[in-house]
Amino acid sequence: MTEVTLLEEVVADTPHGDRLRGCMQCGSCGGSCPNGAEMDHTPRALFAMLFAGQRDEVLSSNTMWQCVSCYSCTTRCPREIPITDLMYTLKRMAVGAGVARHSDAIALARVFTNMVERYGRSFEFGIATRYLLLHHPVAALKNAGLGLKMYGHGRMSLRPTRIESLDELHAIVDEARTIEFAERNPGGVTW
């Protein structure tokens, strides 16, 4: 039995991921990335590592965690490779492989998702305080002044507001999860 490569997994798990095979290593993605300086590998270099079969190096890279999802790379790619979507796939795979524990993005995403599920929208004060207090309590104290300034200028509310049709949002999210599960498990096998 032949082992499936990370490249094959990524291609299969990303909409239009097969376009990655057409990457000509032009560097447009890295050159258009506003956060490229924070990445340990440019997207182009990360894709070369994928082609070279460097599973551990790719999944432990910070590149996908530094992606700000602006889609500049995707819109500028001459081969129409869905680079931002590939970054999301790599994030999921890194989490699944258990090598993304060092990333604050996971904790922040969990807090954000919880707030959206509870209120139907982002609640900045709740996200900031819950995330910082749980994961970076010293930073919470350092940022208290900024939070007070934002509140003073009407830029942050201390109380969340719920959307009117929260049950409809939950129905949409549940349907999206059902569709995702069906796409990931075409045989409908559950354990």
Residue, then its C-alpha position, 0 to 999 in steps of 0.5 A: m500500500t502506497e502512503v499518501t503524500l502531504l501534497e496529495e492530501v493538501v490538493a485533495d482537501t482544498p477546493h481547486g487544490d489541483r491548481l497547486r501542481g501548476c505552480m511555476q515558483c514565480g514568487s508573486c505570492g510572497g512578493s504580494c504578502p503584507n505579512g511575508a516578513e513574519m513567515d519563516h518560509t514564503p508561500r512559494a518556498l512552502f509549496a516547494m517543500l510540499f513538492a519535496g515531501q517535507r511533511d514535518e517541516v511544512l506542518s511545523s512552519n509558521t507560514m500558514w499561521q502568519c497568513v492574514s487572509c487578505y487574498s492578495c497572493t491568490t488574486r495575483c497568482p498567474r496560475e490562479i492557485p487558491i493560496t489562501d485556501l491552501m493555507y487554511t488546509l495546512k492549518r487544519m492539517a497542522v492542528g490534526a497532526g498535533v504540531a500546531r500547539h505553539s500557535d496562538a491562532i488556535a486559541l484565538a479562533r476558539v474564543f472568536t468562534n465561541m463568541v460568534e456562536r453565543y451572540g451571532r457577531s464578534f464581541e471585541f471586549g469579550i474576545a480580548t479579555r477572555y483570550l488575553l486573560l486565559h493565554h497572556p494575562v500580563a499582556a491583558l494588563k498592558n493593554a488595559g489602557l488601550g481598551l479604556k481609550m477605545y471604550g472612551h471613544g465609543r469604539m468598544s462596548l463592554r456588553p455583547t449584543r445578540i443578533e435577532s435571528l441567532d437560531e437562523l445563524h445556528a441552522i446555517v452553521d449546522e448545515a455547513r458542518t453537515i455539508e463539510f462532513a459529507e464532503r470529507n466522508p463520501g461513504g457516510v461512514t461514522w465512528 
